């Protein structure tokens, strides 16, 4: 069966996506680079755990506990938890202690564990309690809006809110977009022009670094080592 993943976008400005998955007969996956940090819960053999996963600026192979159920909230770029700076989480994670099926502790308070359907309500609680914040400069600049602050200040705020530079975010986004197009059957040469690579070798290097697969491998997925969540943006 492998790793089955279901996801949906969110209209809440603090969220990028909500997802859930289950694992069967798979022990590892290729974790694709992502600019977003996530709050992830998983349950296996009656034990519930949770962690904040930081952005990943390159691919990594990650173990997958067998017969486990996962649920994740992927936060929008510019969103952060001030008490756990995103820059400290890049390529890493922070475990959340004392999690049960019903409750978890965040910043000294007990919370009901969210699920796939009520993630937005849970995040709005976090916002109201000051656990999650959003720097409006980041989404505004990503949407192409002109900024009235200096480029240096914009870059500094990007790094503080996302743990990455604008350049790295664009490269990751482009590689993920290219991977989805290739999986959908678009020829590599067309992908080069569609997403703005110089040539096919440039595309190949980017895919290898940020997705961990060649174009040929993306067209023939490896069920024994699936990819983490890829989706159209």
Secondary structure, 3 states (H helix, E strand, C coil): CEEEEEEEECCCCCEEEEEEEEEECCCEEEECCECCCEEEEEEECCEEEEEEECCECCCEEEECCCCCEEEEEEECCCEEECCECHHHCCCCEEEECCCCCCEEEECCEEEECCCCCCHHHHHHHHHHCCCCEECHHHHHHHCCCCCCCCHHHHHHHHHHHHCCCHHHHHHHHHHHHHHHHHHCCCCHHHHHHHHCCCCHHHHHHHHHHHCCCCHHHHHCCCHHHCECCCCCC
